[in-house]
């Protein structure tokens, strides 16, 4: 039975070990493809059961995958399950390891990923942002992003989660909440 919004706790009040739910493919509706990576595709989606109507990102394991890909994807799920909620780590809301295509349901960030945001905001002069140039980002913005990254990584390290470089990218350490 779907939970009502009054039964859903704010992210800051739940421990990630218990907040991520085992879901099925019927728990979400895909809206549009918003990206892809080594393991599969990422879609903007709407939850149909838990927290009904909430926009989320659904990461689907690609249809043609190797056993190694599947193991790495499952390891990503297991890693994210042991990282408690933090404002600079994207929240995992649910997952499924048993569907035809395993998937992760993640917090949706409407402004996309930091890498794309930084590239779009880049001045034609690489030092333009540092000395009052016409770039969109200021030194203060860049320091804020660096502090957010460091804060997310410190949170992960505090909980003794061992990560490899590629895992850091996949667990979405920098969640700047719309880059404000």
Buried (B, 14 or more C-beta within 10 A) or exposed (E): EEEEEEEBEEBEEBEBEEBBBEBEBEBBEEEEEBBEEEBBBBBBBBBBBBBBEBEBBBBBBBEEBEEEBBEBBBEBBEBBBEBBBBBBBBBBBBBBBEBEEBBBBBBBBEEEBBEEBBEEBBBEEEEBBBEEBEBBBEEEBBEBBEEBBEBBBEBBEEEEBEBEEEBBBBBBBBBBEEBE
